């Protein structure tokens, strides 16, 4: 499952991020999350999103590796108002020339 979220309000950016994926446990560690994320990033770029934010729960051990491989940088941590769990917020910035 992959999801692109654009048009988010600031709270959504801080707690949901612009994209999400879920990989069935039996299919993990095969590169699907990375490949799906690359496609979602390209779609966001073509939609004019200049700052892509992704979030993951701090206990998630796999997503940070995928996110780092994609070139994202840690921004901050917040506590989810829904779950009460700590979320790490990571961002990737694109220069204007990417779109033109």
N, C-alpha and C positions, 0 to 999 in steps of 0.2 A: 504494500500500500504506500503510495506517495501522495503528498498533498502540497500544492503551492498556495500560499496565502499572500495575496497582495491587496493593497488598499486598507491595511490594518491601521487602526488608531494607535497612539503611542503605547497604551497599556498592552495591546495585543502584540506589538513588536517586542516589548519587554518580557512578556510571559509566554508567548506562543512561538514567535519567530516567523520568518517568511516561508519556511518549508519544513516538511516533516516526512519521515519514512518509518515504516514498520516492516521488519523482515521476520518471517516465520522461523522459529528456532532451528528447525532442521535445515534451513537454507542459509543460515548465518555463516560468516567467515569465508564467503566465496566472492566478495567484491561487489555484491549487488547494491548495497547501501551507497558505496562510493560512486558507482556508475549512475545510479538513479539521481544522486545528488548533483553530479556534473550536468546531467540533462536539465534538472530543475534550475540550476544556476544559469544556464544558457537561456532558458525561457524567461527568467526574471530579468536578465540583462536586456533581452529584446523588448521587454515591456517597459524599459526605462528605469528600473530600480537601480539606484546608484549605491545603496548601502543595503546589503543583505544581512539579516540577523537570524541566527539560529539559537535555540535554547535546548539544554538537556539537563535532566536531573543529575545532581552531583554524584549519586551512587552508580550511574550508568558508566560502565568501564569501556565500552566499545565505541560509542558515538564520538567521544573526544578524539580518538585516533583517526576516524573518518574525517572529522571536521578539521583537524590539523593538516591532514594530507591535502585537503581542498584549499588551504591557504588562509583560513580564518584566524583571527586573533582574539584572545580573551578580552572581554570588555568589563564585566562586573558580575556579581551574583545577587540574586533577589530571592525572597521567599514567596512561593506561590500562595496566593490568597485562597485558592481552591483546595490544594492538597496539604499545604503547610510544609512542603518539602522545599529544599534549597535548589534553585535553578541557576545554572551557569549560563551567562549570556555572552555569545561570541559574535563577532561581526567581520564582514569582508567589505572593503570599500573598493569601488571602481572609479577610475578617472573618467572625466567627461569624454575623452577621445575614444573610449571604448564604444560609445553609441554613435559616433559620427563618422 
